[in-house]
């Protein structure tokens, strides 16, 4: 293995000593290192967490071996111009491989370079988004792991009806600038008639638009809310969770972090597992394999997370069979 290894993006670490520059924390980690958007958290195997805003460079050390990885980070949220700027900066650094989360960052990197290897741990529709030629043979300099098939949209609607049977109307929060936003809405729309739910798209371009649309929708009764997967939804998650609580709207989300922050329930892939698997792809590329020949893979593990405190606040009794299926229940 070459030293130093230059990595950029998200990293999952099973056991290492991590030093952050500027210093945010320095400790032995035997768990998972998560970072996304503009935040970083170190989660040890004992469940303790240290975190802060990331700036600078991560240096991974293994006892007796010195530096084993040097990681330069660029975090841009959902700002397209900032994503493009960071992509150009990373391409200029000429790393051995870039680990990029989401269609926006991956697309920007592909515009910046067609030679540097790129691994994505989570992209909703890599073929539809033009990131790879096909799932079986990506054909270019990017490969990785898809978030889910669009059919998951029907599952979201089904779970929403199970936890809140009275729901007959639901706005679907989606990012209209991404093919995945249209695809996810289409799958939910196809499932809606059989579940007797009227659905309408709501764009998540900015906070004001989200707040106006949700407030207008909530004026009529029997409403619920589905928040599809997008960087924009994650960026505005505090607002979305607050609006759902304020207007008493049962809501389902694509990621567990919404539920740990106070949302009702989520169903989606185990994102930590996705990053672990992506780390395996990074390792294979560093050993000489080419992204063009490495198939894009689907998730193998999914999570159903339920927040009972939020359910109680909404006056909902969670069915026992739904609780029994949950991967995690927050009380």
C-alpha positions as CSV (number, residue, x, y, z in Angstrom):
1,X,0.0,0.0,0.0
2,X,1.4,3.4,-1.0
3,X,2.3,5.9,1.7
4,X,0.8,8.4,2.1
5,X,-2.6,7.4,0.6
6,X,-4.5,10.5,-0.5
7,X,-8.2,10.2,0.0
8,X,-10.9,12.7,-0.3
9,X,-14.5,12.4,0.7
10,X,-16.3,10.3,3.4
11,X,-14.4,7.7,5.3
12,X,-15.4,4.9,7.7
13,X,-12.7,3.8,10.1
14,X,-12.9,0.6,12.2
15,X,-9.8,1.2,14.4
16,X,-7.3,4.0,14.2
17,X,-6.0,7.0,16.0
18,X,-7.4,10.1,14.5
19,X,-5.8,13.5,14.7
20,X,-7.7,16.5,13.2
21,X,-6.0,19.6,12.0
22,X,-7.2,22.2,13.1
23,X,-7.6,20.1,16.2
24,X,-11.1,19.1,17.0
25,X,-10.4,15.8,18.7
26,X,-7.6,13.2,19.0
27,X,-8.5,9.8,20.4
28,X,-8.4,6.1,19.8
29,X,-11.5,5.2,17.7
30,X,-12.8,1.7,17.6
31,X,-16.1,2.3,15.8
32,X,-17.1,4.6,13.0
33,X,-16.1,8.0,11.8
34,X,-18.9,9.8,10.1
35,X,-18.8,13.1,8.3
36,X,-21.1,14.8,5.9
37,X,-22.4,18.2,5.0
38,X,-20.4,20.5,7.4
39,X,-20.3,18.3,10.5
40,X,-18.1,15.6,11.8
41,X,-18.6,13.0,14.6
42,X,-16.4,10.3,16.1
43,X,-18.5,7.5,17.4
44,X,-16.6,4.9,19.5
45,X,-17.7,1.4,20.1
46,X,-18.8,2.4,23.6
47,X,-21.4,4.7,22.0
48,X,-19.7,8.0,23.0
49,X,-19.5,10.7,20.4
50,X,-17.2,13.7,20.0
51,X,-17.9,16.1,17.1
52,X,-17.6,19.5,15.6
53,X,-17.3,21.5,12.4
54,X,-14.7,20.1,10.1
55,X,-12.0,22.2,8.5
56,X,-8.6,21.2,7.2
57,X,-7.0,17.8,7.0
58,X,-7.5,14.4,8.7
59,X,-4.4,12.3,9.3
60,X,-4.9,8.6,10.1
61,X,-2.2,6.9,12.1
62,X,-1.6,3.2,12.9
63,X,0.7,2.5,15.9
64,X,4.2,1.6,14.8
65,X,3.5,2.5,11.1
66,X,3.1,6.3,11.1
67,X,0.8,7.9,8.6
68,X,-1.4,5.5,6.7
69,X,-3.8,8.0,5.1
70,X,-4.0,11.7,4.6
71,X,-7.5,12.9,3.8
72,X,-8.4,16.3,2.4
73,X,-12.0,17.3,2.8
74,X,-14.3,19.6,0.9
75,X,-17.9,20.0,2.2
76,X,-20.4,22.0,0.3
77,X,-23.9,20.9,1.3
78,X,-26.4,21.5,-1.5
79,X,-24.8,24.6,-3.0
80,X,-24.1,23.7,-6.7
81,X,-21.6,26.4,-7.3
82,X,-19.6,25.5,-4.2
83,X,-19.7,21.8,-5.1
84,X,-18.3,22.6,-8.6
85,X,-15.5,24.8,-7.0
86,X,-14.6,22.1,-4.5
87,X,-14.6,19.4,-7.3
88,X,-12.1,21.4,-9.3
89,X,-9.9,21.9,-6.3
90,X,-9.9,18.1,-5.5
91,X,-9.2,17.3,-9.2
92,X,-6.2,19.6,-9.1
93,X,-4.8,17.8,-6.0
94,X,-4.7,14.6,-8.1
95,X,-5.6,12.2,-5.3
96,X,-5.4,8.4,-5.8
97,X,-9.2,8.2,-5.4
98,X,-12.1,10.4,-4.4
99,X,-15.0,9.2,-2.2
100,X,-18.0,11.4,-3.1
101,X,-21.5,11.2,-1.6
102,X,-24.5,12.1,-3.8
103,X,-25.2,12.7,-7.5
104,X,-24.3,16.4,-7.3
105,X,-20.7,16.0,-6.1
106,X,-20.1,13.0,-8.3
107,X,-21.4,14.8,-11.4
108,X,-19.2,17.8,-10.6
109,X,-16.2,15.6,-10.2
110,X,-16.9,13.9,-13.5
111,X,-17.0,17.3,-15.2
112,X,-13.7,18.2,-13.6
113,X,-11.8,15.0,-14.5
114,X,-12.3,11.8,-16.5
115,X,-9.1,10.1,-15.3
116,X,-9.2,10.3,-11.5
117,X,-11.0,7.3,-9.8
118,X,-14.2,8.1,-8.0
119,X,-16.2,5.9,-5.6
120,X,-19.7,6.9,-4.5
121,X,-21.2,5.2,-1.4
122,X,-24.7,6.6,-2.0
123,X,-26.3,7.8,-5.2
124,X,-30.0,7.3,-5.9
125,X,-29.9,6.8,-9.7
126,X,-26.4,6.7,-11.1
127,X,-27.5,5.5,-14.6
128,X,-30.4,8.0,-14.9
129,X,-28.1,10.8,-13.6
130,X,-25.5,10.0,-16.3
131,X,-22.8,9.0,-13.9
132,X,-22.2,5.5,-15.2
133,X,-23.1,3.7,-18.4
134,X,-24.8,0.8,-16.7
135,X,-24.9,-0.8,-13.2
136,X,-23.1,-3.9,-14.4
137,X,-20.3,-2.1,-16.3
138,X,-20.0,1.6,-15.3
139,X,-17.6,2.2,-18.2
140,X,-15.9,5.4,-16.9
141,X,-13.9,6.5,-13.9
142,X,-16.7,6.3,-11.3
143,X,-18.4,3.4,-9.6
144,X,-19.9,2.7,-6.2
145,X,-23.2,1.9,-4.5
146,X,-26.8,3.0,-5.3
147,X,-29.1,4.1,-2.5
148,X,-32.1,2.1,-3.5
149,X,-34.5,1.3,-6.3
150,X,-37.3,3.8,-7.0
151,X,-39.8,1.2,-5.9
152,X,-38.9,2.1,-2.3
153,X,-41.3,5.1,-2.8
154,X,-44.3,2.7,-2.6
155,X,-42.9,1.3,0.6
156,X,-42.7,4.8,2.1
157,X,-46.3,5.4,1.4
158,X,-47.3,2.0,2.7
159,X,-45.4,2.5,6.0
160,X,-47.0,6.0,6.4
161,X,-50.4,4.5,6.0
162,X,-49.6,1.8,8.6
163,X,-48.5,4.2,11.3
164,X,-51.2,6.8,10.4
165,X,-54.1,5.1,8.7
166,X,-56.1,8.3,8.6
167,X,-53.8,9.9,6.0
168,X,-55.5,10.5,2.7
169,X,-53.3,13.4,1.4
170,X,-49.5,13.7,1.3
171,X,-47.1,16.3,-0.2
172,X,-44.0,14.7,-1.5
173,X,-40.9,16.8,-0.8
174,X,-38.4,16.2,-3.7
175,X,-35.5,18.0,-5.4
176,X,-36.7,18.9,-8.9
177,X,-33.2,19.6,-10.1
178,X,-32.1,15.9,-9.8
179,X,-33.5,13.0,-11.9
180,X,-33.9,11.1,-8.7
181,X,-36.4,13.7,-7.4
182,X,-38.7,13.0,-10.4
183,X,-38.1,9.2,-10.2
184,X,-38.9,8.9,-6.5
185,X,-42.1,11.0,-6.9
186,X,-43.2,8.8,-9.9
187,X,-42.9,5.6,-7.8
188,X,-44.9,7.1,-5.0
189,X,-47.5,8.4,-7.4
190,X,-47.9,5.0,-9.0
191,X,-48.6,3.4,-5.6
192,X,-50.9,6.1,-4.3
193,X,-54.3,5.0,-5.9
194,X,-54.1,1.5,-4.3
195,X,-53.6,3.1,-0.9
196,X,-56.2,5.8,-1.5
197,X,-53.8,8.7,-1.0
198,X,-53.7,11.8,-3.0
199,X,-50.1,12.9,-3.5
200,X,-48.6,16.2,-4.9
201,X,-44.9,17.2,-5.4
202,X,-43.4,20.0,-3.3
203,X,-40.0,21.3,-4.3
204,X,-37.2,21.7,-1.8
205,X,-35.2,24.5,-3.5
206,X,-35.1,26.8,-0.5
207,X,-36.5,27.1,3.1
208,X,-39.1,29.7,2.2
209,X,-40.6,27.6,-0.5
210,X,-40.8,24.5,1.8
211,X,-42.4,26.5,4.6
212,X,-45.1,28.1,2.3
213,X,-46.0,24.8,0.7
214,X,-46.3,22.8,3.9
215,X,-48.2,25.5,5.7
216,X,-50.7,25.7,2.8
217,X,-51.1,22.0,2.6
218,X,-51.7,21.7,6.4
219,X,-54.8,23.9,6.2
220,X,-56.9,20.8,5.2
221,X,-57.2,17.6,7.4
222,X,-55.9,14.1,7.1
223,X,-52.5,15.0,5.8
224,X,-49.2,13.2,6.0
225,X,-45.7,13.9,4.5
226,X,-43.1,12.0,2.6
227,X,-39.6,13.4,2.4
228,X,-37.6,11.8,-0.4
229,X,-33.9,11.4,-0.5
230,X,-31.9,14.5,-1.5
231,X,-29.1,16.7,-0.3
232,X,-31.5,19.6,-0.2
233,X,-33.9,17.7,2.2
234,X,-31.0,16.9,4.5
235,X,-29.8,20.5,4.4
236,X,-33.3,21.7,5.5
237,X,-34.0,18.8,7.8
238,X,-34.4,20.9,11.0
239,X,-37.0,23.0,9.3
240,X,-38.9,20.1,7.8
241,X,-39.0,18.2,11.1
242,X,-40.2,21.4,12.8
243,X,-42.9,22.0,10.3
244,X,-44.2,18.4,10.5
245,X,-44.4,18.8,14.3
246,X,-46.0,22.3,14.2
247,X,-48.7,21.2,11.7
248,X,-49.2,17.7,13.3
249,X,-48.2,15.9,10.1
250,X,-47.1,12.3,10.3
251,X,-44.0,12.1,8.2
252,X,-41.7,9.4,6.8
253,X,-38.1,10.1,5.7
254,X,-35.5,8.3,3.6
255,X,-32.7,8.4,6.3
256,X,-32.6,7.6,10.0
257,X,-30.9,11.0,10.9
258,X,-34.2,12.7,10.4
259,X,-35.8,10.4,13.1
260,X,-32.9,10.8,15.6
261,X,-33.5,14.5,15.2
262,X,-37.2,14.2,16.0
263,X,-38.9,12.9,12.9
264,X,-41.5,10.2,13.1
265,X,-40.1,7.3,11.1
266,X,-37.7,6.4,8.3
267,X,-37.0,3.6,6.0
268,X,-33.9,3.3,3.8
269,X,-30.5,1.7,3.4
270,X,-28.0,1.3,6.3
271,X,-25.8,4.2,5.2
272,X,-22.9,3.2,7.5
273,X,-22.9,-0.2,5.8
274,X,-22.8,1.6,2.5
275,X,-19.7,3.5,3.5
276,X,-18.0,0.4,4.8
277,X,-18.6,-1.3,1.4
278,X,-17.4,1.7,-0.4
279,X,-14.2,1.5,1.6
280,X,-13.7,-1.9,0.1
281,X,-14.0,-0.5,-3.4
282,X,-11.4,2.2,-2.5
283,X,-9.1,-0.5,-1.3
284,X,-9.5,-2.5,-4.6
285,X,-8.9,0.6,-6.7
286,X,-5.7,1.4,-4.7
287,X,-4.6,-2.2,-5.5
288,X,-5.0,-1.6,-9.2
289,X,-8.6,-2.3,-10.2
290,X,-10.4,0.1,-12.5
291,X,-13.8,1.7,-11.7
292,X,-15.0,0.9,-15.2
293,X,-14.9,-2.8,-14.4
294,X,-16.4,-2.7,-10.9
295,X,-20.2,-3.0,-10.9
296,X,-22.5,-0.5,-9.1
297,X,-24.0,-2.5,-6.2
298,X,-27.4,-2.2,-4.5
299,X,-27.8,-2.0,-0.7
300,X,-27.9,-5.2,1.2
301,X,-29.2,-3.9,4.5
302,X,-32.2,-1.6,5.2
303,X,-33.3,0.2,8.4
304,X,-36.7,1.0,9.7
305,X,-36.4,3.6,12.5
306,X,-39.4,4.8,14.6
307,X,-39.5,7.6,17.1
308,X,-42.1,6.8,19.8
309,X,-41.8,10.2,21.5
310,X,-42.8,11.9,18.2
311,X,-45.6,9.3,17.6
312,X,-47.1,10.1,21.1
313,X,-46.9,13.9,20.4
314,X,-48.9,13.3,17.2
315,X,-51.4,11.1,19.0
316,X,-50.5,8.0,17.1
317,X,-50.5,4.4,18.4
318,X,-47.7,2.5,16.6
319,X,-49.0,-0.9,15.6
320,X,-47.2,-3.8,17.4
321,X,-46.4,-5.5,14.1
322,X,-44.6,-2.3,12.9
323,X,-42.6,-2.1,16.1
324,X,-41.6,-5.7,15.8
325,X,-40.2,-5.0,12.3
326,X,-38.3,-1.9,13.4
327,X,-34.5,-1.9,13.3
328,X,-34.4,0.8,15.9
329,X,-37.0,2.3,18.2
330,X,-36.3,5.7,19.8
331,X,-38.2,6.2,23.1
